[in-house]
């Protein structure tokens, strides 16, 4: 088992996102092959948009810092530091209102 210092990870990823042409950076801190959960810290610079993409079978977002909009069709959720939201199973997009960091947790299928 390995401990992760989320504050340090978010600072590093925000620096990486600021120098990236995509305006984002990410690091999986737990999970992968053979495990039921995968947890990834994602950093987005203000104004960065993650285009529409399909939601995994089961996933959630926990805001570590900043503010984003999660957009599903005509519905938007404003998420700020400390907020938690199970991801809806529909196609969605994300827009960073401010520099933002979030923890994405995805359930891996075991069958």
C-alpha positions in Angstrom: 0.0 0.0 0.0 1.3 3.5 -0.9 0.2 6.8 0.6 -0.3 9.7 -1.8 0.1 13.4 -0.7 -2.8 14.8 -2.7 -1.9 18.4 -2.0 1.6 17.8 -3.6 0.1 15.8 -6.5 -2.4 18.6 -7.3 0.3 21.3 -7.2 2.5 19.3 -9.5 -0.3 18.5 -11.9 -1.5 22.1 -12.1 2.1 23.2 -13.0 2.1 20.5 -15.7 -1.3 21.5 -17.0 -0.2 25.2 -17.2 2.6 24.2 -19.6 0.6 21.7 -21.6 -1.0 22.6 -24.9 -4.1 20.8 -23.8 -4.4 22.7 -20.5 -4.6 19.5 -18.5 -2.6 16.8 -16.8 -3.5 13.6 -14.9 -1.9 10.9 -12.8 -3.5 7.6 -11.7 -2.7 7.3 -8.0 -4.4 3.9 -7.4 -5.7 1.1 -9.4 -5.3 -0.6 -12.8 -5.2 -4.2 -13.9 -6.7 -6.6 -11.5 -8.1 -4.0 -9.1 -11.8 -3.0 -8.8 -11.1 0.8 -8.5 -9.0 3.3 -10.4 -8.5 6.7 -9.0 -6.9 9.5 -11.1 -6.1 13.1 -10.1 -6.9 15.4 -13.0 -5.8 19.1 -13.2 -7.3 21.6 -15.7 -6.4 25.2 -16.3 -9.2 27.8 -16.3 -11.1 27.6 -19.6 -10.0 24.1 -20.5 -12.7 21.9 -22.0 -12.8 18.2 -21.9 -14.9 17.4 -25.0 -17.9 15.1 -24.8 -17.0 11.6 -23.8 -18.8 8.5 -22.6 -19.1 7.8 -18.9 -17.7 4.6 -17.5 -20.2 2.2 -16.0 -19.7 3.5 -12.5 -17.7 6.6 -11.6 -17.6 9.7 -9.4 -15.9 13.1 -9.2 -14.5 14.7 -6.0 -13.4 18.3 -6.3 -10.0 18.8 -4.7 -9.7 22.5 -5.7 -11.2 25.1 -8.0 -14.5 25.0 -10.0 -15.8 23.1 -13.0 -19.0 22.7 -14.9 -20.1 19.1 -15.7 -22.4 19.3 -18.7 -24.8 16.6 -19.7 -27.0 17.7 -22.6 -28.9 20.8 -21.3 -28.1 20.1 -17.7 -25.1 21.5 -15.9 -23.6 20.9 -12.4 -21.4 23.5 -10.9 -18.8 21.7 -8.8 -16.4 23.5 -6.4 -13.8 22.5 -3.8 -15.1 19.8 -1.6 -18.0 18.8 -3.8 -18.7 15.1 -4.7 -20.9 13.9 -7.6 -21.5 10.4 -8.9 -21.1 10.7 -12.7 -24.3 10.2 -14.6 -24.1 7.4 -17.1 -24.6 9.7 -20.1 -22.2 11.3 -22.5 -20.8 14.5 -20.8 -18.2 17.2 -21.0 -16.3 19.2 -18.5 -15.3 22.9 -18.5 -12.9 24.4 -16.0 -14.2 27.7 -14.7 -11.0 28.3 -12.7 -7.8 26.2 -12.4 -9.2 23.0 -11.0 -8.2 19.6 -9.6 -10.4 16.6 -9.2 -10.3 13.0 -8.2 -11.9 10.7 -10.7 -12.8 7.3 -9.3 -13.8 4.6 -11.8 -15.1 1.1 -11.1 -13.4 -1.5 -13.2 -15.6 -4.4 -14.3 -14.7 -7.6 -12.7 -16.5 -10.0 -15.0 
